[in-house]
Amino acid sequence: MKIDYIEFTSPTLEETEAFFGQAFGWSFVEYGPNYRDIRQAGTGGGIERGEHRAPLVVLKTDDLEAALETVRAAGAEITKDIFDFPGGRRFEFREPGGTMMAVWAEPEGDASA
């Protein structure tokens, strides 16, 4: 698995979006009032409206169920079981040192995977 996406949270989404745009030259795609997809940042990323937390590192896999079992067997605490979102499916976990991470996969049957 490889790092594919970094997700930020901000209680002031619009201010964070404006800062990232001005400071780093990033652009954004709006997915409703509570999420922005970051473009031109060198890797995929997003900003979600919510309480501040450390950025969430998101890995990509072709087999989400196998990744879940591998991560669990390696000692992770699964904090959110597999769930659907508009771009696919993912789960979230805390690795033994405490870092929150996630793994995602394209929707099943997606030819672009």
FENNOR-V88177 format. One record per run of one state. SS is the DSSP state (H for helix, E for strand, L for the rest). FROM is the first residue (numbers start at 1). TO is the last residue. If there is no record, write none. Layout:
# FENNOR-V88177
ss->{SS & SS}
from->{FROM & FROM}
to->{TO & TO}
This chain:
# FENNOR-V88177
ss->{L & E & L & H & L & E & L & E & L & E & L & E & L & H & L & E & L & E & L & E & L}
from->{1 & 2 & 11 & 13 & 25 & 27 & 31 & 35 & 40 & 44 & 50 & 56 & 61 & 64 & 74 & 77 & 86 & 88 & 95 & 100 & 106}
to->{1 & 10 & 12 & 24 & 26 & 30 & 34 & 39 & 43 & 49 & 55 & 60 & 63 & 73 & 76 & 85 & 87 & 94 & 99 & 105 & 113}
